[in-house]
Amino acid sequence: MRMSDIINENTAPSTKDLLKLKVAELARLSKTIEDTKERIDQLKAYFEALATEQLNDTKLKSVDFWGHSSRVIVTESETVKPVSVNILRRVFGELSKEFIKEEVTYKLSDPCKRLLAAVFCGNYTEGSVEELIASITDDEKLQATLKKKLRGRYEKDKATMIALTGCSEQEASDNAYLATEVLNWGWLLQILQAAEWQGSTQEAIDLIRAAVIVDTGLKVTVESEG
C-alpha cells in the first residue's frame, strides 16, 4: 500500500463526519441568505424613501439611481381594489360586463386537503382504531387512554406509544403508522355518512382520485443556534 493511500484513509472523513459538515454548510449558507435578504430589504427601503422625495409633486412615475455599471430603478405603482362592486355596476351600467370581470375560484379547507391527500395517495387501511388498540394491549385503562391520545399525527402518536406502552421504537413506529391509516379510514367513512353518500366507499374513492391531483415534494428546514 502506498503512503498516500494510508494518509487518505486516515484523513478521509467518515460518513457521520461528512453529514455533520454538510449540515453545518447548509446552515451557514442559509444564514448568509437571510442576512443578505435583510440587507437587500434595507437598501430597497433606502431607495424607496429617496424616490418618494424626488417624485413628490411631479408627474413622473419612476426614477433611476446610477452606480458603477449598474442602476436602481424605483417605479411608482398603483393597485386598484374594489370596495363595492355593486356601486361600480350602477355607475358603469351596461358597460359593467366589459369593465368588471368576474372570476370564480374554489379553495379547499386544510382538513379537506388532508382527507383528499390521504385518499388519493392510498394512506388508509380498513379497520378501526379500537381494533388496533386491542391488538396492542389488553389493559382496558390503557386502551381508553390510547383512544384519547391517538390523533393520526405520526410523530406525536409514535411518542405516545413509546411513553404509554413501553414498546420498542420500531413497534411504536409501525403502530403509529397504522393508527394514522385506520383513523383516515374512519374519517372518510364519517364524511361520506355526513354527506349522505349513496354509493359504495370504493366508488367514492375512485371519484375522488379522478377529481384531484396531489403533487408530493420535500421541504428542507434548517435550524441553527445563534
Secondary structure, DSSP 8 states (H G I E B T S, - for coil): --HHHHHHHHHS--HHHHHHHHHHHHHHHHHHHHHHHHHHHHHHHHHHHHHHHHHTTSS--EEEEE-SS-EEEEE-------S-HHHHHHHHGGGHHHH----------HHHHHHHHHHHHT---SS-HHHHHHHH---HHHHHHHHHH--S-HHHHHHHHHHHH---HHHHHHHHHHHHHHHHHHHHHHHHHHTT--S-HHHHHHHHHHH---------------
